Each structure stands twice: as C-alpha cells, then as structure tokens.
Amino acid sequence: MTDPVIVGYDGFERSLRALIWAAHDAALHGCPLYIVHVLPAWEMDFPFHPPGRWQSASRRGAAILAEAEAMVRESHPDLDVGCQQLSGSPSEVLCSVSKQARNVVLGARGEGGLGNLLFGSVGLQVAGHADGPVVVVGQLTTGHHRVVVGTDGSPHSVSAMEFAFDEASLRGTRLQVLRVWQMPVPAEAPERELVPEDVEAEQRREVEEQLAGLRKKYPDVEIETELVRGKAAPALVRASDRADLAVVGSRGRGGFHGLALGSVGHALLHYGTCPIAVVRPRPEPARE
C-alpha cells in the first residue's frame, strides 16, 4: 500500500489550511489521505475533571473528524480518505504515525502578517523528531509557481532536494535551488589565500554536482540556481515570500551533532511566509 499523507486536524483555522494543503498533496501523489485528531492525555485525567469529560471530548473529536472528511470528499471525491482519533501527547502521537507516512502535515498560525511567529512547541517537536518530511502550513500561497529549496550539500539537504524536485515536478512549477555561502575563516583553509570569486565558483560546482542526477531523474523541472553570500536563515525566509513551498533539511553542515532541528529550519518555521517542508533522511532499515 502507498504511504499516506497524514494531517493533524483539530478543527481550528490553522489546521483547516493544513487539511486543504494535505488533500491537494495526496491527490497529486495519488496516495491516501489520513486525518488524525489527537485527544491530549490530560483529557483522561479523571481526578481533575468531572466524570464524562473523556466521553464528551471523544464525541467532539469524532464530530471534528467527520466534518474534515466531508470537506475533503467534497473537494476531492476520488481521494482515498481515512480518519482516526488517537490519545496521548500530540507531538509523540504524530511522530509515531510519521513512520508510516509519506509526509506529516501540520497547521501553524499565520494571521496578521507575522508568518509563523507563534509556531507552537508541538509543531517544533514533530518537525524535529518525525521519521519523515513534515510540512507546516501557516499560509496557503498560490500563484508564485515556484518551489524553493535550500542546500548546503549535507545529507539532510540531499533529502530536501529530492523532496523538492518531486513536489515541483508534480505541481508543474519551477524549482529555485538556493545555496547560501560565506567566506571560510582562515583556520579552515590555511594553505591558500581565498578570494570571494573562487569560493563562489567552488560552491556553484558543488551545487551542479548535486543537481546532475536529479536533472536526469526530473527532466521536466525547470531549475533556477541562485548563490547568495550571507546567512542561510534570512535568505531562505526572504525566498519564501516568492514561493508556494519552501523546503529545507532538518539540519545542515553547521548543526551540532544530535540537534533535532537546525537553526535554519527553526527560523524558517517561525518566519517563513509559505508552507514549509522540513526533511530529514529516512532511518536505515534495521539489519537482521
């Protein structure tokens, strides 16, 4: 069975945007859509809540899921849609179901021109620890006809590039490949004197090497390669203003070992102005 797109849904406007995006993405991929509603564990804490609280919350959750399913079936009548209500820590539940997902889609606050400034801890936990791509939808953007992906050559950015090419191909949009670079400090290259032109040329060669195989795999994707000298986070946030989807690896070359979500991904989730995909390499299958 094809892995589904899984979307967390709680009935609020932020998750409605995520539901709309997820349904469209599932239809593009020709895969099922799985809608998950999580009842927080504290709903079961009977010593602190009157009897019947859990049953009431469960009925409310079932109604929320039924409404979501009806909306999706109306807009995508041919889509395979499933629903499930689960209980526990929302971040732990969503990370758990990510093992069987093509990607997990979440909503974020995006009103008032502040992007995802108030992005919550659940979303950060899921984006940092899920087993696959996580797409955070703060604002639904269309009309730019562009997917943007940041790359620094790290394993995480390689996975981000593959994800971005796939999404750009399915959507029939251009792909903007953004490489942000800085001059190495003397300790990193003590054997020669570096000039900006040489460093930029080397960065461009690395990007082209990374693109070679993907160009062959996705010959239909129109690619725009842009090299920017500066800091990666502000450059990607600016690029998100002109994109319908921004893609970034969960950690880059500069991340601390073991850090779940790098500073670039963290900044993009908070300040990006289009749906943001955070991608990490899939775990290797356990060997017998």
C-alpha positions as CSV (number, residue, x, y, z in Angstrom):
1,M,0.0,0.0,0.0
2,T,1.2,3.5,-0.8
3,D,2.2,5.5,2.2
4,P,-0.4,8.1,3.0
5,V,-0.1,11.8,3.6
6,I,-1.1,12.3,7.3
7,V,-2.5,15.5,8.5
8,G,-3.1,16.6,12.1
9,Y,-6.5,18.2,12.5
10,D,-8.2,19.9,15.5
11,G,-10.9,21.9,13.8
12,F,-9.3,25.3,14.1
13,E,-8.5,27.5,11.1
14,R,-4.8,26.7,11.3
15,S,-5.4,23.0,10.8
16,L,-8.0,23.7,8.1
17,R,-5.3,25.3,6.0
18,A,-3.2,22.2,6.7
19,L,-6.1,19.9,5.7
20,I,-6.6,21.8,2.4
21,W,-2.9,21.5,1.5
22,A,-2.6,17.9,2.6
23,A,-5.6,16.8,0.5
24,H,-4.2,18.5,-2.6
25,D,-0.8,16.9,-2.0
26,A,-2.3,13.5,-1.5
27,A,-4.2,13.9,-4.8
28,L,-1.1,14.9,-6.6
29,H,0.8,11.9,-5.3
30,G,-2.1,9.5,-5.9
31,C,-1.9,8.3,-2.3
32,P,-4.4,8.1,0.6
33,L,-5.0,11.0,3.0
34,Y,-5.1,10.0,6.7
35,I,-6.7,12.6,9.0
36,V,-5.6,12.3,12.7
37,H,-7.2,14.0,15.7
38,V,-5.3,13.7,18.9
39,L,-7.0,13.9,22.3
40,P,-4.4,15.2,24.8
41,A,-3.7,12.8,27.6
42,W,-4.9,15.2,30.2
43,E,-8.5,14.7,28.9
44,M,-8.3,11.3,30.6
45,D,-7.2,12.7,34.0
46,F,-10.4,11.9,35.9
47,P,-9.2,13.1,39.4
48,F,-9.0,16.6,38.0
49,H,-12.0,16.6,35.6
50,P,-15.7,15.7,36.2
51,P,-17.0,12.3,35.1
52,G,-17.9,12.2,31.4
53,R,-15.2,14.6,30.3
54,W,-13.4,12.0,28.3
55,Q,-16.6,10.8,26.6
56,S,-17.5,14.3,25.7
57,A,-14.1,15.1,24.3
58,S,-14.2,11.9,22.3
59,R,-17.6,12.7,20.8
60,R,-16.3,16.2,19.9
61,G,-13.3,14.7,18.3
62,A,-15.4,12.3,16.3
63,A,-17.5,15.2,15.0
64,I,-14.4,17.2,14.1
65,L,-13.1,14.2,12.1
66,A,-16.4,13.7,10.3
67,E,-16.5,17.3,9.3
68,A,-13.0,17.2,8.0
69,E,-13.7,14.0,6.0
70,A,-16.8,15.5,4.5
71,M,-14.9,18.6,3.3
72,V,-12.2,16.6,1.7
73,R,-14.6,14.2,0.0
74,E,-16.5,17.2,-1.4
75,S,-13.3,18.8,-2.9
76,H,-11.6,15.5,-3.8
77,P,-14.3,12.9,-4.4
78,D,-11.8,10.3,-5.8
79,L,-9.4,10.6,-2.9
80,D,-9.0,7.6,-0.5
81,V,-9.6,9.2,2.9
82,G,-9.3,7.7,6.3
83,C,-9.7,9.1,9.8
84,Q,-8.6,8.1,13.3
85,Q,-8.8,9.6,16.8
86,L,-5.8,8.9,19.0
87,S,-4.9,9.9,22.5
88,G,-1.7,10.9,24.2
89,S,0.9,13.6,23.8
90,P,0.2,15.2,20.4
91,S,3.8,15.5,19.4
92,E,4.6,11.9,20.4
93,V,1.5,10.6,18.6
94,L,2.3,12.5,15.4
95,C,5.9,11.4,15.5
96,S,4.8,7.8,15.9
97,V,2.4,7.8,12.9
98,S,5.1,9.5,10.8
99,K,6.8,6.1,10.5
100,Q,4.0,5.1,8.1
101,A,3.6,8.4,6.3
102,R,4.8,9.9,3.0
103,N,4.8,13.2,5.0
104,V,3.0,14.7,8.0
105,V,1.2,18.0,7.6
106,L,0.5,20.4,10.4
107,G,-1.0,23.8,10.7
108,A,0.6,26.9,12.2
109,R,-0.7,30.4,12.9
110,G,-0.2,32.7,10.0
111,E,-2.5,35.7,10.6
112,G,-1.6,39.3,10.9
113,G,1.4,39.3,8.6
114,L,3.6,37.7,11.2
115,G,4.2,34.5,9.3
116,N,4.5,31.6,11.7
117,L,5.9,33.7,14.5
118,L,3.8,32.0,17.1
119,F,4.6,28.5,15.9
120,G,4.0,26.1,18.8
121,S,6.1,23.6,20.7
122,V,4.1,20.6,19.3
123,G,5.0,21.6,15.7
124,L,8.6,22.1,16.6
125,Q,8.8,18.7,18.3
126,V,7.3,17.0,15.3
127,A,9.4,18.8,12.8
128,G,12.5,17.9,14.8
129,H,11.8,14.3,15.5
130,A,9.4,12.8,12.9
131,D,10.8,10.0,10.8
132,G,10.0,11.7,7.5
133,P,9.2,15.0,5.9
134,V,7.0,17.4,7.9
135,V,5.1,20.2,6.1
136,V,3.9,23.1,8.2
137,V,1.2,25.3,6.7
138,G,0.9,28.8,8.1
139,Q,-0.4,30.4,5.0
140,L,-1.7,28.9,1.8
141,T,0.1,30.5,-1.1
142,T,-0.5,30.0,-4.8
143,G,0.4,31.9,-8.0
144,H,4.2,32.0,-7.5
145,H,4.6,28.8,-9.4
146,R,7.9,28.2,-7.6
147,V,9.2,25.7,-5.0
148,V,12.4,26.9,-3.2
149,V,14.9,24.5,-1.6
150,G,18.0,25.4,0.4
151,T,21.0,23.2,0.0
152,D,24.4,23.1,1.7
153,G,25.5,19.6,0.5
154,S,24.8,17.9,3.8
155,P,22.9,14.5,3.9
156,H,19.8,16.3,5.2
157,S,19.9,18.8,2.3
158,V,20.3,16.0,-0.2
159,S,17.0,14.5,1.1
160,A,15.4,18.0,0.9
161,M,16.5,18.4,-2.7
162,E,14.9,15.1,-3.7
163,F,11.7,16.0,-1.9
164,A,11.6,19.5,-3.6
165,F,12.2,18.0,-7.1
166,D,9.3,15.6,-6.6
167,E,7.0,18.3,-5.4
168,A,8.0,20.7,-8.2
169,S,7.5,18.0,-10.8
170,L,4.0,17.1,-9.6
171,R,3.0,20.7,-9.4
172,G,4.5,21.7,-12.7
173,T,6.4,24.6,-11.1
174,R,9.9,26.0,-11.3
175,L,12.4,24.9,-8.7
176,Q,14.6,27.5,-7.1
177,V,17.8,25.9,-5.7
178,L,19.3,28.3,-3.2
179,R,22.9,28.0,-1.9
180,V,24.0,30.5,0.7
181,W,27.7,30.7,1.4
182,Q,30.2,32.6,3.5
183,M,33.9,33.1,3.2
184,P,35.8,30.4,5.2
185,V,37.7,31.5,8.2
186,P,41.5,31.3,7.8
187,A,41.7,28.2,10.0
188,E,39.5,26.3,7.5
189,A,41.8,26.9,4.6
190,P,45.3,27.9,5.9
191,E,47.1,26.6,2.9
192,R,45.9,29.2,0.4
193,E,44.6,32.7,0.1
194,L,40.9,32.7,-0.8
195,V,39.1,35.3,-2.8
196,P,35.3,35.5,-3.0
197,E,35.1,34.7,-6.7
198,D,36.9,31.4,-6.2
199,V,34.8,30.4,-3.2
200,E,31.6,31.2,-5.1
201,A,32.8,29.2,-8.1
202,E,33.5,26.2,-5.8
203,Q,30.1,26.5,-4.3
204,R,28.5,26.5,-7.7
205,R,30.4,23.4,-8.8
206,E,29.2,21.6,-5.7
207,V,25.6,22.5,-6.4
208,E,25.9,21.4,-10.0
209,E,27.3,18.1,-9.0
210,Q,24.4,17.6,-6.6
211,L,21.9,18.5,-9.3
212,A,23.3,16.3,-12.1
213,G,21.5,13.1,-11.1
214,L,18.3,14.9,-10.2
215,R,18.2,16.7,-13.6
216,K,18.2,13.3,-15.3
217,K,15.5,11.9,-13.0
218,Y,13.3,15.0,-13.3
219,P,13.9,16.4,-16.8
220,D,10.6,18.2,-16.7
221,V,11.6,20.5,-13.8
222,E,12.8,24.0,-14.7
223,I,15.6,24.9,-12.3
224,E,16.8,28.3,-11.2
225,T,20.1,28.1,-9.3
226,E,20.9,31.1,-7.0
227,L,24.0,31.6,-4.9
228,V,23.8,34.2,-2.2
229,R,26.6,35.3,0.1
230,G,25.4,35.8,3.6
231,K,23.4,33.8,6.2
232,A,21.2,31.0,5.2
233,A,18.2,31.7,7.5
234,P,17.4,35.2,6.4
235,A,18.0,34.3,2.7
236,L,15.5,31.4,2.9
237,V,12.9,33.4,4.7
238,R,13.1,36.1,2.0
239,A,12.9,33.4,-0.7
240,S,9.7,32.1,1.0
241,D,8.0,35.3,0.1
242,R,8.1,34.3,-3.6
243,A,7.3,30.6,-3.2
244,D,4.4,28.2,-2.9
245,L,6.5,25.8,-0.9
246,A,9.9,26.2,0.8
247,V,12.0,23.0,1.6
248,V,14.9,22.7,4.0
249,G,16.8,19.9,5.6
250,S,16.2,19.4,9.3
251,R,19.9,20.0,10.0
252,G,22.8,21.3,7.9
253,R,26.5,21.1,7.9
254,G,26.8,23.6,10.8
255,G,24.4,21.8,13.1
256,F,25.5,20.3,16.4
257,H,25.6,16.5,16.4
258,G,22.3,15.2,17.8
259,L,20.4,18.5,17.4
260,A,16.9,17.6,16.2
261,L,16.2,20.8,14.3
262,G,18.8,23.2,13.0
263,S,18.7,27.0,13.4
264,V,17.8,27.5,9.7
265,G,14.8,25.2,9.8
266,H,13.8,26.7,13.1
267,A,13.9,30.3,11.7
268,L,12.1,29.3,8.5
269,L,9.2,27.7,10.5
270,H,8.8,30.8,12.6
271,Y,9.2,33.5,9.9
272,G,8.5,31.8,6.6
273,T,5.5,33.1,4.6
274,C,4.5,29.9,2.7
275,P,4.1,26.2,3.6
276,I,7.5,24.9,4.9
277,A,8.7,21.3,4.4
278,V,11.4,20.1,6.9
279,V,13.0,17.0,5.5
280,R,15.4,14.5,7.1
281,P,16.9,11.3,5.7
282,R,14.7,8.3,6.4
283,P,16.1,6.0,9.1
284,E,18.0,3.0,7.7
285,P,16.1,-0.3,8.0
286,A,17.3,-2.5,10.8
287,R,19.6,-5.3,9.7
288,E,18.8,-8.8,10.8
